[in-house]
Amino acid sequence: MKEAVEHLLAQADIRVNGDRPWDIQVHNPDWYQRVAAGGSLGMGESYMDGWWDSQALDQFFYNTKYCGRACSRRSCPSRTR
C-alpha cells in the first residue's frame, strides 16, 4: 500500500517525508490506507485531521494537478523553482 501511494505521488514529483517545500510530511502511518481507500477525499480529510502537511500547499497542488502522469523528471515545472 505504502509503495503504491508513494509511486503515484512520485509521478507528480512529490516525495513523502521529502525535504522540498512541495513534498508532504506524513504524521500518521494510517494515512496510506486512508488515501488508497478514499482517493482525493481521503487525502483532503486526512489533511484536515492533521495526518499530513506540506510547507507549500500551493506547489503541492500545482504538481498534482499540472504535472501528474505527464510530468517527466526533466520537464516538471517544479524543478525550476
mmCIF file of the N, C-alpha and C atoms, coordinates in Angstrom:
data_MODEL
# 
_entry.id   MODEL 
# 
loop_
_atom_site.group_PDB 
_atom_site.id 
_atom_site.type_symbol 
_atom_site.label_atom_id 
_atom_site.label_alt_id 
_atom_site.label_comp_id 
_atom_site.label_asym_id 
_atom_site.label_entity_id 
_atom_site.label_seq_id 
_atom_site.pdbx_PDB_ins_code 
_atom_site.Cartn_x 
_atom_site.Cartn_y 
_atom_site.Cartn_z 
_atom_site.occupancy 
_atom_site.B_iso_or_equiv 
_atom_site.pdbx_formal_charge 
_atom_site.auth_seq_id 
_atom_site.auth_comp_id 
_atom_site.auth_asym_id 
_atom_site.auth_atom_id 
_atom_site.pdbx_PDB_model_num 
ATOM 1   N N  . MET A 1 1  ? 0.831   -1.189 0.000   1.00 0.00 ? 1  MET A N  1 
ATOM 2   C CA . MET A 1 1  ? 0.000   0.000  0.000   1.00 0.00 ? 1  MET A CA 1 
ATOM 3   C C  . MET A 1 1  ? 0.882   1.263  0.000   1.00 0.00 ? 1  MET A C  1 
ATOM 4   N N  . LYS A 1 2  ? 1.816   1.314  0.937   1.00 0.00 ? 2  LYS A N  1 
ATOM 5   C CA . LYS A 1 2  ? 2.687   2.478  1.068   1.00 0.00 ? 2  LYS A CA 1 
ATOM 6   C C  . LYS A 1 2  ? 3.433   2.745  -0.241  1.00 0.00 ? 2  LYS A C  1 
ATOM 7   N N  . GLU A 1 3  ? 3.996   1.709  -0.815  1.00 0.00 ? 3  GLU A N  1 
ATOM 8   C CA . GLU A 1 3  ? 4.768   1.872  -2.047  1.00 0.00 ? 3  GLU A CA 1 
ATOM 9   C C  . GLU A 1 3  ? 3.888   2.354  -3.196  1.00 0.00 ? 3  GLU A C  1 
ATOM 10  N N  . ALA A 1 4  ? 2.664   1.872  -3.275  1.00 0.00 ? 4  ALA A N  1 
ATOM 11  C CA . ALA A 1 4  ? 1.759   2.274  -4.357  1.00 0.00 ? 4  ALA A CA 1 
ATOM 12  C C  . ALA A 1 4  ? 1.401   3.755  -4.258  1.00 0.00 ? 4  ALA A C  1 
ATOM 13  N N  . VAL A 1 5  ? 1.094   4.223  -3.053  1.00 0.00 ? 5  VAL A N  1 
ATOM 14  C CA . VAL A 1 5  ? 0.754   5.641  -2.863  1.00 0.00 ? 5  VAL A CA 1 
ATOM 15  C C  . VAL A 1 5  ? 1.973   6.509  -3.150  1.00 0.00 ? 5  VAL A C  1 
ATOM 16  N N  . GLU A 1 6  ? 3.130   6.114  -2.653  1.00 0.00 ? 6  GLU A N  1 
ATOM 17  C CA . GLU A 1 6  ? 4.349   6.885  -2.891  1.00 0.00 ? 6  GLU A CA 1 
ATOM 18  C C  . GLU A 1 6  ? 4.694   6.925  -4.373  1.00 0.00 ? 6  GLU A C  1 
ATOM 19  N N  . HIS A 1 7  ? 4.449   5.827  -5.078  1.00 0.00 ? 7  HIS A N  1 
ATOM 20  C CA . HIS A 1 7  ? 4.706   5.787  -6.519  1.00 0.00 ? 7  HIS A CA 1 
ATOM 21  C C  . HIS A 1 7  ? 3.802   6.768  -7.266  1.00 0.00 ? 7  HIS A C  1 
ATOM 22  N N  . LEU A 1 8  ? 2.530   6.810  -6.910  1.00 0.00 ? 8  LEU A N  1 
ATOM 23  C CA . LEU A 1 8  ? 1.610   7.756  -7.560  1.00 0.00 ? 8  LEU A CA 1 
ATOM 24  C C  . LEU A 1 8  ? 2.037   9.198  -7.321  1.00 0.00 ? 8  LEU A C  1 
ATOM 25  N N  . LEU A 1 9  ? 2.416   9.513  -6.096  1.00 0.00 ? 9  LEU A N  1 
ATOM 26  C CA . LEU A 1 9  ? 2.866   10.873 -5.795  1.00 0.00 ? 9  LEU A CA 1 
ATOM 27  C C  . LEU A 1 9  ? 4.169   11.204 -6.513  1.00 0.00 ? 9  LEU A C  1 
ATOM 28  N N  . ALA A 1 10 ? 5.042   10.230 -6.642  1.00 0.00 ? 10 ALA A N  1 
ATOM 29  C CA . ALA A 1 10 ? 6.321   10.449 -7.326  1.00 0.00 ? 10 ALA A CA 1 
ATOM 30  C C  . ALA A 1 10 ? 6.104   10.844 -8.781  1.00 0.00 ? 10 ALA A C  1 
ATOM 31  N N  . GLN A 1 11 ? 5.019   10.391 -9.381  1.00 0.00 ? 11 GLN A N  1 
ATOM 32  C CA . GLN A 1 11 ? 4.718   10.771 -10.758 1.00 0.00 ? 11 GLN A CA 1 
ATOM 33  C C  . GLN A 1 11 ? 4.420   12.257 -10.879 1.00 0.00 ? 11 GLN A C  1 
ATOM 34  N N  . ALA A 1 12 ? 4.062   12.897 -9.767  1.00 0.00 ? 12 ALA A N  1 
ATOM 35  C CA . ALA A 1 12 ? 3.849   14.343 -9.732  1.00 0.00 ? 12 ALA A CA 1 
ATOM 36  C C  . ALA A 1 12 ? 5.032   15.046 -9.071  1.00 0.00 ? 12 ALA A C  1 
ATOM 37  N N  . ASP A 1 13 ? 6.160   14.346 -8.959  1.00 0.00 ? 13 ASP A N  1 
ATOM 38  C CA . ASP A 1 13 ? 7.388   14.880 -8.360  1.00 0.00 ? 13 ASP A CA 1 
ATOM 39  C C  . ASP A 1 13 ? 7.187   15.291 -6.904  1.00 0.00 ? 13 ASP A C  1 
ATOM 40  N N  . ILE A 1 14 ? 6.432   14.474 -6.175  1.00 0.00 ? 14 ILE A N  1 
ATOM 41  C CA . ILE A 1 14 ? 6.190   14.713 -4.749  1.00 0.00 ? 14 ILE A CA 1 
ATOM 42  C C  . ILE A 1 14 ? 6.731   13.515 -3.982  1.00 0.00 ? 14 ILE A C  1 
ATOM 43  N N  . ARG A 1 15 ? 7.514   13.791 -2.955  1.00 0.00 ? 15 ARG A N  1 
ATOM 44  C CA . ARG A 1 15 ? 8.080   12.736 -2.107  1.00 0.00 ? 15 ARG A CA 1 
ATOM 45  C C  . ARG A 1 15 ? 7.420   12.773 -0.736  1.00 0.00 ? 15 ARG A C  1 
ATOM 46  N N  . VAL A 1 16 ? 7.148   11.613 -0.201  1.00 0.00 ? 16 VAL A N  1 
ATOM 47  C CA . VAL A 1 16 ? 6.635   11.518 1.165   1.00 0.00 ? 16 VAL A CA 1 
ATOM 48  C C  . VAL A 1 16 ? 7.809   11.708 2.112   1.00 0.00 ? 16 VAL A C  1 
ATOM 49  N N  . ASN A 1 17 ? 7.647   12.637 3.041   1.00 0.00 ? 17 ASN A N  1 
ATOM 50  C CA . ASN A 1 17 ? 8.683   12.999 4.009   1.00 0.00 ? 17 ASN A CA 1 
ATOM 51  C C  . ASN A 1 17 ? 9.949   13.512 3.344   1.00 0.00 ? 17 ASN A C  1 
ATOM 52  N N  . GLY A 1 18 ? 9.771   14.142 2.173   1.00 0.00 ? 18 GLY A N  1 
ATOM 53  C CA . GLY A 1 18 ? 10.894  14.740 1.463   1.00 0.00 ? 18 GLY A CA 1 
ATOM 54  C C  . GLY A 1 18 ? 11.260  16.093 2.053   1.00 0.00 ? 18 GLY A C  1 
ATOM 55  N N  . ASP A 1 19 ? 12.302  16.706 1.487   1.00 0.00 ? 19 ASP A N  1 
ATOM 56  C CA . ASP A 1 19 ? 12.793  17.964 2.053   1.00 0.00 ? 19 ASP A CA 1 
ATOM 57  C C  . ASP A 1 19 ? 12.497  19.196 1.195   1.00 0.00 ? 19 ASP A C  1 
ATOM 58  N N  . ARG A 1 20 ? 11.757  19.020 0.110   1.00 0.00 ? 20 ARG A N  1 
ATOM 59  C CA . ARG A 1 20 ? 11.404  20.166 -0.732  1.00 0.00 ? 20 ARG A CA 1 
ATOM 60  C C  . ARG A 1 20 ? 10.089  20.769 -0.249  1.00 0.00 ? 20 ARG A C  1 
ATOM 61  N N  . PRO A 1 21 ? 9.864   22.035 -0.496  1.00 0.00 ? 21 PRO A N  1 
ATOM 62  C CA . PRO A 1 21 ? 8.648   22.681 0.034   1.00 0.00 ? 21 PRO A CA 1 
ATOM 63  C C  . PRO A 1 21 ? 7.350   22.008 -0.391  1.00 0.00 ? 21 PRO A C  1 
ATOM 64  N N  . TRP A 1 22 ? 7.289   21.444 -1.583  1.00 0.00 ? 22 TRP A N  1 
ATOM 65  C CA . TRP A 1 22 ? 6.037   20.834 -2.067  1.00 0.00 ? 22 TRP A CA 1 
ATOM 66  C C  . TRP A 1 22 ? 5.903   19.369 -1.680  1.00 0.00 ? 22 TRP A C  1 
ATOM 67  N N  . ASP A 1 23 ? 6.910   18.799 -1.062  1.00 0.00 ? 23 ASP A N  1 
ATOM 68  C CA . ASP A 1 23 ? 6.802   17.431 -0.563  1.00 0.00 ? 23 ASP A CA 1 
ATOM 69  C C  . ASP A 1 23 ? 5.874   17.403 0.646   1.00 0.00 ? 23 ASP A C  1 
ATOM 70  N N  . ILE A 1 24 ? 5.342   16.216 0.948   1.00 0.00 ? 24 ILE A N  1 
ATOM 71  C CA . ILE A 1 24 ? 4.454   16.113 2.098   1.00 0.00 ? 24 ILE A CA 1 
ATOM 72  C C  . ILE A 1 24 ? 5.150   15.411 3.257   1.00 0.00 ? 24 ILE A C  1 
ATOM 73  N N  . GLN A 1 25 ? 4.715   15.761 4.450   1.00 0.00 ? 25 GLN A N  1 
ATOM 74  C CA . GLN A 1 25 ? 5.203   15.142 5.675   1.00 0.00 ? 25 GLN A CA 1 
ATOM 75  C C  . GLN A 1 25 ? 4.037   14.367 6.279   1.00 0.00 ? 25 GLN A C  1 
ATOM 76  N N  . VAL A 1 26 ? 4.189   13.060 6.386   1.00 0.00 ? 26 VAL A N  1 
ATOM 77  C CA . VAL A 1 26 ? 3.131   12.206 6.913   1.00 0.00 ? 26 VAL A CA 1 
ATOM 78  C C  . VAL A 1 26 ? 3.322   12.046 8.417   1.00 0.00 ? 26 VAL A C  1 
ATOM 79  N N  . HIS A 1 27 ? 2.253   12.302 9.181   1.00 0.00 ? 27 HIS A N  1 
ATOM 80  C CA . HIS A 1 27 ? 2.297   12.241 10.646  1.00 0.00 ? 27 HIS A CA 1 
ATOM 81  C C  . HIS A 1 27 ? 1.549   11.045 11.219  1.00 0.00 ? 27 HIS A C  1 
ATOM 82  N N  . ASN A 1 28 ? 0.839   10.315 10.368  1.00 0.00 ? 28 ASN A N  1 
ATOM 83  C CA . ASN A 1 28 ? 0.067   9.163  10.826  1.00 0.00 ? 28 ASN A CA 1 
ATOM 84  C C  . ASN A 1 28 ? 0.285   8.021  9.835   1.00 0.00 ? 28 ASN A C  1 
ATOM 85  N N  . PRO A 1 29 ? 0.801   6.887  10.290  1.00 0.00 ? 29 PRO A N  1 
ATOM 86  C CA . PRO A 1 29 ? 1.063   5.781  9.363   1.00 0.00 ? 29 PRO A CA 1 
ATOM 87  C C  . PRO A 1 29 ? -0.198  5.219  8.700   1.00 0.00 ? 29 PRO A C  1 
ATOM 88  N N  . ASP A 1 30 ? -1.366  5.476  9.238   1.00 0.00 ? 30 ASP A N  1 
ATOM 89  C CA . ASP A 1 30 ? -2.615  5.021  8.622   1.00 0.00 ? 30 ASP A CA 1 
ATOM 90  C C  . ASP A 1 30 ? -3.006  5.868  7.418   1.00 0.00 ? 30 ASP A C  1 
ATOM 91  N N  . TRP A 1 31 ? -2.274  6.941  7.178   1.00 0.00 ? 31 TRP A N  1 
ATOM 92  C CA . TRP A 1 31 ? -2.551  7.841  6.058   1.00 0.00 ? 31 TRP A CA 1 
ATOM 93  C C  . TRP A 1 31 ? -2.555  7.094  4.729   1.00 0.00 ? 31 TRP A C  1 
ATOM 94  N N  . TYR A 1 32 ? -1.622  6.186  4.529   1.00 0.00 ? 32 TYR A N  1 
ATOM 95  C CA . TYR A 1 32 ? -1.521  5.463  3.254   1.00 0.00 ? 32 TYR A CA 1 
ATOM 96  C C  . TYR A 1 32 ? -2.809  4.709  2.944   1.00 0.00 ? 32 TYR A C  1 
ATOM 97  N N  . GLN A 1 33 ? -3.327  3.987  3.916   1.00 0.00 ? 33 GLN A N  1 
ATOM 98  C CA . GLN A 1 33 ? -4.564  3.234  3.726   1.00 0.00 ? 33 GLN A CA 1 
ATOM 99  C C  . GLN A 1 33 ? -5.732  4.179  3.468   1.00 0.00 ? 33 GLN A C  1 
ATOM 100 N N  . ARG A 1 34 ? -5.767  5.272  4.190   1.00 0.00 ? 34 ARG A N  1 
ATOM 101 C CA . ARG A 1 34 ? -6.875  6.220  4.038   1.00 0.00 ? 34 ARG A CA 1 
ATOM 102 C C  . ARG A 1 34 ? -6.884  6.845  2.656   1.00 0.00 ? 34 ARG A C  1 
ATOM 103 N N  . VAL A 1 35 ? -5.727  7.203  2.145   1.00 0.00 ? 35 VAL A N  1 
ATOM 104 C CA . VAL A 1 35 ? -5.641  7.791  0.813   1.00 0.00 ? 35 VAL A CA 1 
ATOM 105 C C  . VAL A 1 35 ? -5.943  6.746  -0.255  1.00 0.00 ? 35 VAL A C  1 
ATOM 106 N N  . ALA A 1 36 ? -5.431  5.543  -0.070  1.00 0.00 ? 36 ALA A N  1 
ATOM 107 C CA . ALA A 1 36 ? -5.694  4.481  -1.046  1.00 0.00 ? 36 ALA A CA 1 
ATOM 108 C C  . ALA A 1 36 ? -7.182  4.164  -1.120  1.00 0.00 ? 36 ALA A C  1 
ATOM 109 N N  . ALA A 1 37 ? -7.857  4.163  0.001   1.00 0.00 ? 37 ALA A N  1 
ATOM 110 C CA . ALA A 1 37 ? -9.287  3.835  0.033   1.00 0.00 ? 37 ALA A CA 1 
ATOM 111 C C  . ALA A 1 37 ? -10.164 5.012  -0.370  1.00 0.00 ? 37 ALA A C  1 
ATOM 112 N N  . GLY A 1 38 ? -9.751  6.224  -0.006  1.00 0.00 ? 38 GLY A N  1 
ATOM 113 C CA . GLY A 1 38 ? -10.610 7.383  -0.199  1.00 0.00 ? 38 GLY A CA 1 
ATOM 114 C C  . GLY A 1 38 ? -10.237 8.326  -1.314  1.00 0.00 ? 38 GLY A C  1 
ATOM 115 N N  . GLY A 1 39 ? -9.100  8.098  -1.974  1.00 0.00 ? 39 GLY A N  1 
ATOM 116 C CA . GLY A 1 39 ? -8.686  8.969  -3.066  1.00 0.00 ? 39 GLY A CA 1 
ATOM 117 C C  . GLY A 1 39 ? -8.506  10.409 -2.618  1.00 0.00 ? 39 GLY A C  1 
ATOM 118 N N  . SER A 1 40 ? -8.938  11.338 -3.463  1.00 0.00 ? 40 SER A N  1 
ATOM 119 C CA . SER A 1 40 ? -8.747  12.758 -3.148  1.00 0.00 ? 40 SER A CA 1 
ATOM 120 C C  . SER A 1 40 ? -9.546  13.181 -1.914  1.00 0.00 ? 40 SER A C  1 
ATOM 121 N N  . LEU A 1 41 ? -10.702 12.558 -1.693  1.00 0.00 ? 41 LEU A N  1 
ATOM 122 C CA . LEU A 1 41 ? -11.472 12.870 -0.491  1.00 0.00 ? 41 LEU A CA 1 
ATOM 123 C C  . LEU A 1 41 ? -10.707 12.415 0.755   1.00 0.00 ? 41 LEU A C  1 
ATOM 124 N N  . GLY A 1 42 ? -10.147 11.223 0.694   1.00 0.00 ? 42 GLY A N  1 
ATOM 125 C CA . GLY A 1 42 ? -9.332  10.734 1.807   1.00 0.00 ? 42 GLY A CA 1 
ATOM 126 C C  . GLY A 1 42 ? -8.111  11.598 2.043   1.00 0.00 ? 42 GLY A C  1 
ATOM 127 N N  . MET A 1 43 ? -7.534  12.103 0.964   1.00 0.00 ? 43 MET A N  1 
ATOM 128 C CA . MET A 1 43 ? -6.378  12.995 1.080   1.00 0.00 ? 43 MET A CA 1 
ATOM 129 C C  . MET A 1 43 ? -6.784  14.288 1.775   1.00 0.00 ? 43 MET A C  1 
ATOM 130 N N  . GLY A 1 44 ? -7.890  14.872 1.361   1.00 0.00 ? 44 GLY A N  1 
ATOM 131 C CA . GLY A 1 44 ? -8.353  16.122 1.963   1.00 0.00 ? 44 GLY A CA 1 
ATOM 132 C C  . GLY A 1 44 ? -8.768  15.960 3.408   1.00 0.00 ? 44 GLY A C  1 
ATOM 133 N N  . GLU A 1 45 ? -9.512  14.926 3.695   1.00 0.00 ? 45 GLU A N  1 
ATOM 134 C CA . GLU A 1 45 ? -9.955  14.702 5.073   1.00 0.00 ? 45 GLU A CA 1 
ATOM 135 C C  . GLU A 1 45 ? -8.784  14.393 5.999   1.00 0.00 ? 45 GLU A C  1 
ATOM 136 N N  . SER A 1 46 ? -7.812  13.641 5.503   1.00 0.00 ? 46 SER A N  1 
ATOM 137 C CA . SER A 1 46 ? -6.650  13.330 6.341   1.00 0.00 ? 46 SER A CA 1 
ATOM 138 C C  . SER A 1 46 ? -5.803  14.579 6.588   1.00 0.00 ? 46 SER A C  1 
ATOM 139 N N  . TYR A 1 47 ? -5.797  15.503 5.634   1.00 0.00 ? 47 TYR A N  1 
ATOM 140 C CA . TYR A 1 47 ? -5.105  16.777 5.859   1.00 0.00 ? 47 TYR A CA 1 
ATOM 141 C C  . TYR A 1 47 ? -5.809  17.557 6.978   1.00 0.00 ? 47 TYR A C  1 
ATOM 142 N N  . MET A 1 48 ? -7.123  17.629 6.888   1.00 0.00 ? 48 MET A N  1 
ATOM 143 C CA . MET A 1 48 ? -7.894  18.355 7.903   1.00 0.00 ? 48 MET A CA 1 
ATOM 144 C C  . MET A 1 48 ? -7.723  17.729 9.289   1.00 0.00 ? 48 MET A C  1 
ATOM 145 N N  . ASP A 1 49 ? -7.502  16.429 9.340   1.00 0.00 ? 49 ASP A N  1 
ATOM 146 C CA . ASP A 1 49 ? -7.300  15.732 10.611  1.00 0.00 ? 49 ASP A CA 1 
ATOM 147 C C  . ASP A 1 49 ? -5.853  15.800 11.098  1.00 0.00 ? 49 ASP A C  1 
ATOM 148 N N  . GLY A 1 50 ? -4.986  16.464 10.333  1.00 0.00 ? 50 GLY A N  1 
ATOM 149 C CA . GLY A 1 50 ? -3.593  16.632 10.747  1.00 0.00 ? 50 GLY A CA 1 
ATOM 150 C C  . GLY A 1 50 ? -2.705  15.430 10.492  1.00 0.00 ? 50 GLY A C  1 
ATOM 151 N N  . TRP A 1 51 ? -3.116  14.550 9.585   1.00 0.00 ? 51 TRP A N  1 
ATOM 152 C CA . TRP A 1 51 ? -2.339  13.345 9.303   1.00 0.00 ? 51 TRP A CA 1 
ATOM 153 C C  . TRP A 1 51 ? -1.151  13.629 8.397   1.00 0.00 ? 51 TRP A C  1 
ATOM 154 N N  . TRP A 1 52 ? -1.171  14.746 7.680   1.00 0.00 ? 52 TRP A N  1 
ATOM 155 C CA . TRP A 1 52 ? -0.056  15.135 6.823   1.00 0.00 ? 52 TRP A CA 1 
ATOM 156 C C  . TRP A 1 52 ? -0.091  16.639 6.634   1.00 0.00 ? 52 TRP A C  1 
ATOM 157 N N  . ASP A 1 53 ? 1.038   17.196 6.186   1.00 0.00 ? 53 ASP A N  1 
ATOM 158 C CA . ASP A 1 53 ? 1.082   18.607 5.815   1.00 0.00 ? 53 ASP A CA 1 
ATOM 159 C C  . ASP A 1 53 ? 2.184   18.819 4.788   1.00 0.00 ? 53 ASP A C  1 
ATOM 160 N N  . SER A 1 54 ? 2.281   20.053 4.334   1.00 0.00 ? 54 SER A N  1 
ATOM 161 C CA . SER A 1 54 ? 3.289   20.441 3.357   1.00 0.00 ? 54 SER A CA 1 
ATOM 162 C C  . SER A 1 54 ? 3.615   21.902 3.592   1.00 0.00 ? 54 SER A C  1 
ATOM 163 N N  . GLN A 1 55 ? 4.882   22.263 3.445   1.00 0.00 ? 55 GLN A N  1 
ATOM 164 C CA . GLN A 1 55 ? 5.275   23.663 3.615   1.00 0.00 ? 55 GLN A CA 1 
ATOM 165 C C  . GLN A 1 55 ? 4.632   24.549 2.559   1.00 0.00 ? 55 GLN A C  1 
ATOM 166 N N  . ALA A 1 56 ? 4.440   24.019 1.369   1.00 0.00 ? 56 ALA A N  1 
ATOM 167 C CA . ALA A 1 56 ? 3.921   24.810 0.251   1.00 0.00 ? 56 ALA A CA 1 
ATOM 168 C C  . ALA A 1 56 ? 2.753   24.062 -0.393  1.00 0.00 ? 56 ALA A C  1 
ATOM 169 N N  . LEU A 1 57 ? 1.576   24.200 0.198   1.00 0.00 ? 57 LEU A N  1 
ATOM 170 C CA . LEU A 1 57 ? 0.405   23.513 -0.354  1.00 0.00 ? 57 LEU A CA 1 
ATOM 171 C C  . LEU A 1 57 ? 0.104   23.940 -1.785  1.00 0.00 ? 57 LEU A C  1 
ATOM 172 N N  . ASP A 1 58 ? 0.353   25.205 -2.101  1.00 0.00 ? 58 ASP A N  1 
ATOM 173 C CA . ASP A 1 58 ? 0.094   25.670 -3.460  1.00 0.00 ? 58 ASP A CA 1 
ATOM 174 C C  . ASP A 1 58 ? 0.954   24.915 -4.470  1.00 0.00 ? 58 ASP A C  1 
ATOM 175 N N  . GLN A 1 59 ? 2.208   24.715 -4.153  1.00 0.00 ? 59 GLN A N  1 
ATOM 176 C CA . GLN A 1 59 ? 3.093   23.975 -5.053  1.00 0.00 ? 59 GLN A CA 1 
ATOM 177 C C  . GLN A 1 59 ? 2.724   22.491 -5.079  1.00 0.00 ? 59 GLN A C  1 
ATOM 178 N N  . PHE A 1 60 ? 2.329   21.946 -3.938  1.00 0.00 ? 60 PHE A N  1 
ATOM 179 C CA . PHE A 1 60 ? 1.880   20.558 -3.890  1.00 0.00 ? 60 PHE A CA 1 
ATOM 180 C C  . PHE A 1 60 ? 0.700   20.355 -4.839  1.00 0.00 ? 60 PHE A C  1 
ATOM 181 N N  . PHE A 1 61 ? -0.319  21.218 -4.741  1.00 0.00 ? 61 PHE A N  1 
ATOM 182 C CA . PHE A 1 61 ? -1.494  21.070 -5.587  1.00 0.00 ? 61 PHE A CA 1 
ATOM 183 C C  . PHE A 1 61 ? -1.196  21.385 -7.042  1.00 0.00 ? 61 PHE A C  1 
ATOM 184 N N  . TYR A 1 62 ? -0.291  22.324 -7.285  1.00 0.00 ? 62 TYR A N  1 
ATOM 185 C CA . TYR A 1 62 ? 0.126   22.593 -8.663  1.00 0.00 ? 62 TYR A CA 1 
ATOM 186 C C  . TYR A 1 62 ? 0.715   21.327 -9.278  1.00 0.00 ? 62 TYR A C  1 
ATOM 187 N N  . ASN A 1 63 ? 1.613   20.690 -8.541  1.00 0.00 ? 63 ASN A N  1 
ATOM 188 C CA . ASN A 1 63 ? 2.232   19.467 -9.060  1.00 0.00 ? 63 ASN A CA 1 
ATOM 189 C C  . ASN A 1 63 ? 1.201   18.369 -9.288  1.00 0.00 ? 63 ASN A C  1 
ATOM 190 N N  . THR A 1 64 ? 0.289   18.165 -8.358  1.00 0.00 ? 64 THR A N  1 
ATOM 191 C CA . THR A 1 64 ? -0.692  17.098 -8.528  1.00 0.00 ? 64 THR A CA 1 
ATOM 192 C C  . THR A 1 64 ? -1.637  17.397 -9.688  1.00 0.00 ? 64 THR A C  1 
ATOM 193 N N  . LYS A 1 65 ? -1.942  18.649 -9.906  1.00 0.00 ? 65 LYS A N  1 
ATOM 194 C CA . LYS A 1 65 ? -2.880  18.989 -10.993 1.00 0.00 ? 65 LYS A CA 1 
ATOM 195 C C  . LYS A 1 65 ? -2.193  19.067 -12.351 1.00 0.00 ? 65 LYS A C  1 
ATOM 196 N N  . TYR A 1 66 ? -1.067  19.764 -12.433 1.00 0.00 ? 66 TYR A N  1 
ATOM 197 C CA . TYR A 1 66 ? -0.463  20.044 -13.732 1.00 0.00 ? 66 TYR A CA 1 
ATOM 198 C C  . TYR A 1 66 ? 0.664   19.108 -14.123 1.00 0.00 ? 66 TYR A C  1 
ATOM 199 N N  . CYS A 1 67 ? 1.325   18.529 -13.161 1.00 0.00 ? 67 CYS A N  1 
ATOM 200 C CA . CYS A 1 67 ? 2.377   17.571 -13.519 1.00 0.00 ? 67 CYS A CA 1 
ATOM 201 C C  . CYS A 1 67 ? 1.758   16.204 -13.728 1.00 0.00 ? 67 CYS A C  1 
ATOM 202 N N  . GLY A 1 68 ? 1.354   15.587 -12.632 1.00 0.00 ? 68 GLY A N  1 
ATOM 203 C CA . GLY A 1 68 ? 0.724   14.275 -12.720 1.00 0.00 ? 68 GLY A CA 1 
ATOM 204 C C  . GLY A 1 68 ? 1.519   13.310 -13.562 1.00 0.00 ? 68 GLY A C  1 
ATOM 205 N N  . ARG A 1 69 ? 0.847   12.489 -14.320 1.00 0.00 ? 69 ARG A N  1 
ATOM 206 C CA . ARG A 1 69 ? 1.495   11.455 -15.120 1.00 0.00 ? 69 ARG A CA 1 
ATOM 207 C C  . ARG A 1 69 ? 2.280   12.035 -16.287 1.00 0.00 ? 69 ARG A C  1 
ATOM 208 N N  . ALA A 1 70 ? 1.925   13.216 -16.757 1.00 0.00 ? 70 ALA A N  1 
ATOM 209 C CA . ALA A 1 70 ? 2.608   13.785 -17.915 1.00 0.00 ? 70 ALA A CA 1 
ATOM 210 C C  . ALA A 1 70 ? 3.927   14.441 -17.542 1.00 0.00 ? 70 ALA A C  1 
ATOM 211 N N  . CYS A 1 71 ? 4.217   14.540 -16.281 1.00 0.00 ? 71 CYS A N  1 
ATOM 212 C CA . CYS A 1 71 ? 5.413   15.245 -15.828 1.00 0.00 ? 71 CYS A CA 1 
ATOM 213 C C  . CYS A 1 71 ? 6.627   14.331 -15.870 1.00 0.00 ? 71 CYS A C  1 
ATOM 214 N N  . SER A 1 72 ? 7.598   14.711 -16.646 1.00 0.00 ? 72 SER A N  1 
ATOM 215 C CA . SER A 1 72 ? 8.841   13.947 -16.646 1.00 0.00 ? 72 SER A CA 1 
ATOM 216 C C  . SER A 1 72 ? 9.805   14.574 -15.653 1.00 0.00 ? 72 SER A C  1 
ATOM 217 N N  . ARG A 1 73 ? 10.789  13.850 -15.248 1.00 0.00 ? 73 ARG A N  1 
ATOM 218 C CA . ARG A 1 73 ? 11.761  14.347 -14.274 1.00 0.00 ? 73 ARG A CA 1 
ATOM 219 C C  . ARG A 1 73 ? 12.499  15.580 -14.785 1.00 0.00 ? 73 ARG A C  1 
ATOM 220 N N  . ARG A 1 74 ? 12.707  15.700 -16.064 1.00 0.00 ? 74 ARG A N  1 
ATOM 221 C CA . ARG A 1 74 ? 13.459  16.835 -16.600 1.00 0.00 ? 74 ARG A CA 1 
ATOM 222 C C  . ARG A 1 74 ? 12.591  18.044 -16.909 1.00 0.00 ? 74 ARG A C  1 
ATOM 223 N N  . SER A 1 75 ? 11.317  17.823 -17.210 1.00 0.00 ? 75 SER A N  1 
ATOM 224 C CA . SER A 1 75 ? 10.488  18.939 -17.671 1.00 0.00 ? 75 SER A CA 1 
ATOM 225 C C  . SER A 1 75 ? 9.482   19.439 -16.647 1.00 0.00 ? 75 SER A C  1 
ATOM 226 N N  . CYS A 1 76 ? 9.453   18.866 -15.464 1.00 0.00 ? 76 CYS A N  1 
ATOM 227 C CA . CYS A 1 76 ? 8.471   19.273 -14.464 1.00 0.00 ? 76 CYS A CA 1 
ATOM 228 C C  . CYS A 1 76 ? 8.673   20.724 -14.075 1.00 0.00 ? 76 CYS A C  1 
ATOM 229 N N  . PRO A 1 77 ? 7.617   21.553 -14.135 1.00 0.00 ? 77 PRO A N  1 
ATOM 230 C CA . PRO A 1 77 ? 7.753   22.971 -13.778 1.00 0.00 ? 77 PRO A CA 1 
ATOM 231 C C  . PRO A 1 77 ? 8.273   23.190 -12.362 1.00 0.00 ? 77 PRO A C  1 
ATOM 232 N N  . SER A 1 78 ? 8.027   22.264 -11.455 1.00 0.00 ? 78 SER A N  1 
ATOM 233 C CA . SER A 1 78 ? 8.503   22.452 -10.082 1.00 0.00 ? 78 SER A CA 1 
ATOM 234 C C  . SER A 1 78 ? 10.016  22.418 -10.018 1.00 0.00 ? 78 SER A C  1 
ATOM 235 N N  . ARG A 1 79 ? 10.665  21.846 -10.981 1.00 0.00 ? 79 ARG A N  1 
ATOM 236 C CA . ARG A 1 79 ? 12.122  21.772 -10.996 1.00 0.00 ? 79 ARG A CA 1 
ATOM 237 C C  . ARG A 1 79 ? 12.760  23.149 -11.181 1.00 0.00 ? 79 ARG A C  1 
ATOM 238 N N  . THR A 1 80 ? 12.001  24.091 -11.710 1.00 0.00 ? 80 THR A N  1 
ATOM 239 C CA . THR A 1 80 ? 12.562  25.417 -11.963 1.00 0.00 ? 80 THR A CA 1 
ATOM 240 C C  . THR A 1 80 ? 12.440  26.338 -10.765 1.00 0.00 ? 80 THR A C  1 
ATOM 241 N N  . ARG A 1 81 ? 11.785  25.893 -9.708  1.00 0.00 ? 81 ARG A N  1 
ATOM 242 C CA . ARG A 1 81 ? 11.584  26.736 -8.538  1.00 0.00 ? 81 ARG A CA 1 
ATOM 243 C C  . ARG A 1 81 ? 12.781  26.716 -7.636  1.00 0.00 ? 81 ARG A C  1 
# 
